[in-house]
Amino acid sequence: MTELEPGRIDGKITVRNKHSAHIEIRYSATQYSLHYVDSQGLDADGSGKIHRNYNKWITLLDQTIQVELLRQPTTGQ
């Protein structure tokens, strides 16, 4: 993960030097979203179909973000 600028993080994963995915995370103080950028070796066909492992990786990433957000202390209390 690399912060590009406030509100944008660039994320990449490579598995066995064969499969890779590139995403962008956009966020604000109240929300975030995960956006597909590109991939290699994951059979993306341009119509929204992609290897099921990509969806597993995104689900795990989303779960990890949720856990970390819950761990953050809240302000203003």
Residue, then its C-alpha position, 0 to 999 in steps of 0.5 A: m500500500t502506498e499513499l498517493e495523496p490524502g484520500r487515495i491509496d494505491g494497493k498492489i499484490t503479487v502472488r508467486n510472481k504470476h498473478s497480480a492485482h492493482i487497486e485504488i482505495r479512495y477514502s474520507a473521514t466517513q467512508y472508503s471504497l475499493h476500485y479495480v485498476d488492473s491485473q495480470g494472470l487473473d483472467a479479467d475479461g473486461s466485462g467484470k469477470i475475474h478469477r475468484n481469488y481476486n474477490k477473495w483478496i478484496t473481501l479479506l482487505d475489506q475485512t481487515i480495513q473494518v477491523e482496523l477502523l474499529r480499533q481506532p480510538t474515536t475523537g471528541q469523547 
